[in-house]
Amino acid sequence: MSAKHHHRPPLIHAVTLDKRDNPKELTEGEMEKTHFAVGFNADQAFLLLEKKQGGVSAARIENYLNNHLRHLRGRGQRIECKLIVSGNFLAKLREMPKIMISEIFTSADLLTDTFLTDVPMATEVREEVELIFKAKKGRSIPKQLLSRLYRAFASDQANRKISRMRVLGKSEENDLLLLDTDSLTESEYIEVELDENGQVVTESISPKLRSMVRTMIRE
């Protein structure tokens, strides 16, 4: 739960526009529930988080868990949350305020083309190589560059020269955002019940979040 306090503007009637003083104390705020579900597979955890104005952000949850980790035996360990962005890749790329890292997965043939000599891959090494672009400190990778690379990926699916793209950036709220061509899905809407105050009813949303996170683990 969370609450926005030390914020007490006057109240205004939605129809008449009449104003009156806000009766709450400065140390009081409207209670906001944020619903979430967590699921685990062999190598990672999935967090489904209700996004709402005044709710708890992924960054707040990350900081809360890392504060507790500091007091446990596994010091030096850290939890890092990345928000998996769904929908149209280029549209989401344009919306990303800051891009720090981009990873391009491509065929190992690139080594031969680059060094102008045959570079046989050992059987222990995967036949896929990874190109990593990193922004300079305080800067952002140009979106035009990544847009061109994505169009090459999208137009060359048959030959699979570029098999995957991952982009790591930040939102306006400073949450880490992960845009991955392997995880692109259409946005999914779920219907939930609201109480008389416009709050989501917990018993309405919890089963649906659990079902969604189970599907993510199986995939």
Secondary structure by P-SEA (a helix, b strand, c coil): cccccccccbbbbcccccccccccccccccbbbbbbbbbbcccbbbbbbbbccccccaaaaaaaaaaaaaacccccbbbbbbbbbbccaaaaaaacccccbbbbbbccaaaaaaaccbbbbccccccbbbbbbbccccccccaaaaaaaaaaaaaccccccccbbbbbbccccccbbbbcccccccbbbbbbbbcccccccccccaaaaaaaaaaaaac
